[in-house]
Amino acid sequence: MLRCPSPAKLNLFLHITGRREDGYHMLQTAFQLLDYGDELSFKLRNDKKIALTEQIDGVSLQDNLVWRAATALRELALSQGNKRICGVDIAIKKNLPLGAGLGGGSSNAATTLLALNSIWNCNFERSTLADLGVALGADVPVFVYGHSAWAEGIGEKLQPLELPERWFVVVHPAVHISTVKLFSNSELTRDCTPITIRGFRDGEPVSNVFEPIVCAQQPAVQNALEMLAKLASENCVGTDCGASGPAMTGTGSCVFLACESKQQAQNVQRELTDSMSAGEEVSVFIAKGVNHSPLNKVIETFRHCTI
């Protein structure tokens, strides 16, 4: 059995700079990988079946990105003459909330592609896996390449980015956000002036264009941002490299605050938890930002053990 981490990501900012003729929005963002996420386990079967040992509530098998990723990789391998493809049982331990802007589903798909590429001895390059992944979701390639990155285009043009490996407090208000509706919202800013990596590093102002719309629709998200802002001030949390105070990741609903140390993050987490009302549906976790995905080491170790 192979157990693999499936890390989360944060969007340190998210701009829309235009729209293509086919209707897709042109984006700019900085992906920060985290050392926190789900865990996937892979166990070979004696037949050809791809099976998920647990189902995610509200997600059919055909819509599950893990199953779709495994199926897509098997079809590609078989089309290129790989006859050694066997069945596999895949177990998913979910820690990340669904639809929260943390990239959980996309990360699960990428972990599946990388793990089965090794288990099945497909030996595809990561660029090939990324091409498979982008058909499943625009965020899949960043997890396939396994490095924090600067992204442009529709999110598929990636450039590795070395970021300060800070600690983050991440808050999840238990509200559902419809990404489709956000992209069609008439108040969405679609003409952000493009920013350069140098400008980002030098502290040029950045934002998440979806944040004001989500806050107007979901007071719980606005409340979470305000609580983090208050605690940041009280705990003297500084800002650097794009982290200009609390912000929302992706299209929400999670919001985050960058801290200089684990202790500082723990202090904010404790005070935030203590300030919550009884029965308030908000979850909080802390995680370290990392430039290299924790999955990379697992895949490399597995390869060396099977050579």
C-alpha positions as CSV (number, residue, x, y, z in Angstrom):
1,M,0.0,0.0,0.0
2,L,1.2,3.5,-0.8
3,R,0.0,6.4,1.4
4,C,0.4,9.9,-0.1
5,P,-0.3,13.4,1.2
6,S,-2.6,15.6,-0.8
7,P,-1.7,19.1,0.2
8,A,-3.9,22.2,0.3
9,K,-3.1,25.5,-1.4
10,L,-3.8,29.2,-0.8
11,N,-4.2,31.9,-3.4
12,L,-2.2,34.8,-1.9
13,F,-4.1,37.0,-4.3
14,L,-6.4,36.5,-7.3
15,H,-6.8,38.9,-10.1
16,I,-8.7,38.7,-13.4
17,T,-7.0,40.6,-16.2
18,G,-9.3,39.9,-19.1
19,R,-11.4,37.4,-20.9
20,R,-10.6,35.1,-23.8
21,E,-12.8,34.8,-26.9
22,D,-14.0,31.4,-25.7
23,G,-15.3,33.0,-22.5
24,Y,-12.6,31.8,-20.1
25,H,-11.2,34.4,-17.7
26,M,-7.5,35.3,-17.7
27,L,-6.1,35.1,-14.2
28,Q,-3.1,36.1,-12.2
29,T,-2.4,34.4,-8.8
30,A,0.3,33.2,-6.5
31,F,-0.2,29.6,-5.3
32,Q,1.2,28.9,-1.8
33,L,1.3,25.1,-1.0
34,L,0.7,24.0,2.6
35,D,2.0,21.1,4.6
36,Y,-1.6,20.3,5.5
37,G,-4.2,18.4,3.5
38,D,-5.9,15.1,2.8
39,E,-4.3,11.6,2.6
40,L,-4.8,9.1,-0.2
41,S,-4.0,5.4,0.0
42,F,-3.5,3.1,-3.0
43,K,-3.7,-0.7,-2.9
44,L,-3.4,-2.9,-6.0
45,R,-6.2,-5.3,-6.8
46,N,-6.1,-8.6,-8.7
47,D,-8.7,-7.4,-11.2
48,K,-8.9,-4.3,-13.5
49,K,-11.3,-2.3,-11.4
50,I,-10.7,1.2,-10.1
51,A,-12.6,1.4,-6.8
52,L,-13.0,4.1,-4.1
53,T,-13.3,2.5,-0.7
54,E,-15.3,5.5,0.6
55,Q,-17.6,7.9,-1.2
56,I,-17.7,11.6,-0.6
57,D,-21.2,12.8,0.4
58,G,-22.9,14.6,-2.5
59,V,-20.3,13.6,-5.1
60,S,-21.1,10.8,-7.6
61,L,-18.4,8.4,-8.7
62,Q,-18.4,9.9,-12.2
63,D,-17.9,13.4,-10.7
64,N,-15.2,12.3,-8.3
65,L,-11.9,13.8,-9.5
66,V,-9.9,10.9,-8.0
67,W,-11.8,8.3,-10.0
68,R,-11.7,10.5,-13.1
69,A,-7.9,11.0,-12.8
70,A,-7.2,7.3,-12.3
71,T,-9.5,6.5,-15.3
72,A,-7.8,9.1,-17.5
73,L,-4.3,7.9,-16.7
74,R,-5.3,4.2,-17.3
75,E,-6.8,5.1,-20.7
76,L,-3.6,7.0,-21.7
77,A,-1.3,4.2,-20.5
78,L,-3.3,1.5,-22.3
79,S,-3.4,3.6,-25.5
80,Q,0.4,3.6,-25.4
81,G,0.7,-0.2,-25.0
82,N,1.1,-0.5,-21.2
83,K,-0.4,-3.9,-20.5
84,R,0.6,-4.0,-16.8
85,I,-2.3,-1.8,-15.6
86,C,-4.1,-3.6,-12.8
87,G,-7.0,-2.5,-10.6
88,V,-6.6,-0.4,-7.5
89,D,-8.4,0.4,-4.3
90,I,-8.2,4.1,-3.4
91,A,-9.0,5.4,0.1
92,I,-9.4,9.1,0.8
93,K,-9.0,10.5,4.3
94,K,-10.6,14.0,4.0
95,N,-9.3,16.8,6.2
96,L,-10.0,19.6,3.8
97,P,-13.5,21.0,3.4
98,L,-15.1,20.8,0.0
99,G,-15.5,23.9,-2.1
100,A,-13.6,26.1,0.3
101,G,-10.9,27.5,-2.0
102,L,-8.1,25.2,-0.7
103,G,-7.9,23.1,-3.9
104,G,-8.8,19.8,-2.2
105,G,-10.4,18.1,-5.2
106,S,-7.7,19.2,-7.5
107,S,-4.9,18.1,-5.1
108,N,-6.6,14.7,-4.8
109,A,-6.6,14.4,-8.6
110,A,-2.9,15.3,-8.8
111,T,-1.9,12.9,-6.0
112,T,-3.8,10.2,-7.9
113,L,-2.0,10.9,-11.1
114,L,1.5,11.0,-9.5
115,A,0.9,7.9,-7.3
116,L,-0.5,5.7,-10.1
117,N,2.1,6.9,-12.6
118,S,4.6,5.3,-10.2
119,I,2.6,2.3,-9.1
120,W,1.7,1.3,-12.7
121,N,5.2,2.1,-14.0
122,C,3.8,4.4,-16.6
123,N,6.9,6.7,-16.4
124,F,5.0,9.7,-17.9
125,E,6.7,13.1,-17.4
126,R,5.0,15.5,-15.1
127,S,4.2,17.7,-18.1
128,T,2.1,14.9,-19.5
129,L,0.3,14.4,-16.2
130,A,-0.3,18.1,-16.0
131,D,-1.9,18.0,-19.4
132,L,-4.2,15.3,-18.2
133,G,-4.9,17.2,-15.0
134,V,-5.9,20.5,-16.6
135,A,-8.8,18.7,-18.3
136,L,-10.0,17.9,-14.7
137,G,-9.5,21.3,-13.2
138,A,-7.4,24.4,-13.7
139,D,-5.7,24.0,-10.3
140,V,-4.5,20.4,-10.9
141,P,-1.2,21.2,-12.7
142,V,0.2,23.2,-9.7
143,F,-0.2,20.2,-7.5
144,V,1.2,17.9,-10.2
145,Y,4.4,20.0,-10.5
146,G,4.5,20.2,-6.7
147,H,5.9,23.7,-6.2
148,S,4.4,27.0,-5.1
149,A,4.0,29.0,-8.2
150,W,3.0,32.1,-10.1
151,A,0.1,31.4,-12.4
152,E,-1.4,33.1,-15.4
153,G,-3.6,32.3,-18.4
154,I,-6.6,30.4,-17.1
155,G,-4.3,29.2,-14.3
156,E,-2.3,26.7,-16.4
157,K,0.7,28.8,-17.1
158,L,3.0,28.2,-14.1
159,Q,6.3,29.5,-13.0
160,P,7.9,28.1,-9.8
161,L,7.9,30.7,-7.1
162,E,10.1,30.7,-3.9
163,L,7.9,32.2,-1.1
164,P,8.6,32.8,2.5
165,E,7.6,29.6,4.3
166,R,5.4,31.3,6.8
167,W,2.7,29.8,9.1
168,F,-0.9,30.4,8.3
169,V,-4.1,30.5,10.3
170,V,-6.9,29.2,8.0
171,V,-10.6,29.8,8.9
172,H,-13.5,27.9,7.3
173,P,-16.9,29.5,7.7
174,A,-19.4,26.6,7.0
175,V,-21.0,28.3,4.0
176,H,-21.2,27.1,0.4
177,I,-19.9,29.3,-2.4
178,S,-21.0,28.8,-6.1
179,T,-18.0,29.4,-8.2
180,V,-20.0,29.4,-11.4
181,K,-22.3,32.2,-10.1
182,L,-19.3,34.3,-8.9
183,F,-17.7,34.2,-12.4
184,S,-21.0,35.4,-13.9
185,N,-21.6,38.2,-11.3
186,S,-21.9,41.6,-13.0
187,E,-19.9,43.3,-10.2
188,L,-16.9,41.1,-10.7
189,T,-13.7,43.1,-11.6
190,R,-12.4,41.6,-14.8
191,D,-9.9,44.3,-15.9
192,C,-7.1,44.2,-13.2
193,T,-3.9,45.8,-14.4
194,P,-1.4,42.9,-14.8
195,I,1.2,42.7,-12.1
196,T,4.8,41.3,-12.4
197,I,6.4,38.9,-10.0
198,R,8.9,41.6,-9.1
199,G,6.1,44.0,-8.4
200,F,4.4,41.3,-6.2
201,R,7.7,40.7,-4.3
202,D,8.2,44.5,-3.9
203,G,4.8,44.8,-2.2
204,E,2.6,46.2,-4.9
205,P,-1.1,46.1,-3.8
206,V,-2.9,42.9,-4.6
207,S,-6.3,41.5,-3.7
208,N,-8.8,38.8,-4.4
209,V,-11.4,40.1,-6.8
210,F,-14.0,37.6,-5.5
211,E,-13.7,38.6,-1.9
212,P,-16.0,41.7,-1.8
213,I,-18.7,39.8,-3.7
214,V,-18.5,36.8,-1.4
215,C,-18.5,39.0,1.7
216,A,-21.6,40.8,0.5
217,Q,-23.4,37.4,-0.1
218,Q,-22.0,35.6,3.0
219,P,-21.7,37.6,6.2
220,A,-19.9,34.7,7.8
221,V,-16.9,35.2,5.5
222,Q,-16.9,38.9,6.3
223,N,-17.0,38.2,10.0
224,A,-14.1,35.8,9.7
225,L,-12.0,38.4,8.0
226,E,-12.8,41.0,10.6
227,M,-12.0,38.6,13.4
228,L,-8.6,37.8,11.8
229,A,-7.9,41.5,11.2
230,K,-8.6,42.3,14.9
231,L,-6.4,39.4,16.2
232,A,-3.6,40.3,13.7
233,S,-3.5,43.8,15.2
234,E,-3.6,42.6,18.8
235,N,-0.8,40.0,18.1
236,C,1.4,42.4,16.0
237,V,1.2,40.2,13.0
238,G,3.3,41.7,10.2
239,T,2.9,41.5,6.5
240,D,5.2,40.7,3.6
241,C,5.3,39.4,0.0
242,G,1.7,39.7,-0.9
243,A,0.2,38.9,2.5
244,S,-1.4,42.2,3.2
245,G,-3.5,41.2,6.2
246,P,-6.3,38.6,6.2
247,A,-7.6,37.5,2.8
248,M,-9.8,35.0,1.1
249,T,-8.4,32.1,-0.9
250,G,-9.8,31.2,-4.3
251,T,-13.5,31.8,-4.6
252,G,-13.9,31.1,-0.9
253,S,-15.1,30.4,1.6
254,C,-11.8,29.9,3.5
255,V,-9.9,33.0,4.7
256,F,-6.4,33.1,6.0
257,L,-3.8,35.1,7.9
258,A,0.0,34.8,7.4
259,C,2.1,34.7,10.6
260,E,5.8,34.9,11.2
261,S,6.0,31.9,13.4
262,K,4.2,28.8,14.6
263,Q,3.8,30.2,18.0
264,Q,2.2,33.4,16.7
265,A,-0.2,31.3,14.5
266,Q,-1.1,29.1,17.5
267,N,-1.8,32.3,19.6
268,V,-4.2,33.6,16.9
269,Q,-5.8,30.2,16.5
270,R,-6.4,29.9,20.3
271,E,-7.8,33.4,20.7
272,L,-10.0,33.0,17.6
273,T,-11.4,29.7,19.0
274,D,-12.0,31.2,22.4
275,S,-13.9,34.1,20.9
276,M,-16.4,32.0,19.0
277,S,-20.0,31.7,20.1
278,A,-21.3,28.4,21.2
279,G,-22.6,26.5,18.2
280,E,-20.9,28.7,15.7
281,E,-20.1,26.7,12.6
282,V,-16.5,27.8,12.0
283,S,-13.4,25.6,11.9
284,V,-9.8,26.7,12.3
285,F,-6.5,25.1,11.5
286,I,-2.9,26.2,11.2
287,A,-0.4,25.1,8.6
288,K,3.0,25.9,7.3
289,G,3.5,27.3,3.9
290,V,6.0,25.2,1.8
291,N,7.6,25.7,-1.5
292,H,7.9,22.0,-2.3
293,S,4.9,19.6,-2.0
294,P,5.3,17.0,0.7
295,L,4.1,14.5,-1.9
296,N,7.4,14.9,-3.9
297,K,9.4,13.1,-1.3
298,V,6.9,10.2,-1.0
299,I,6.9,9.7,-4.7
300,E,10.7,9.8,-5.0
301,T,11.1,7.4,-2.1
302,F,8.7,5.0,-3.7
303,R,10.5,5.1,-7.0
304,H,13.9,4.3,-5.4
305,C,12.4,1.4,-3.4
306,T,10.9,-0.1,-6.6
307,I,13.9,0.3,-8.9
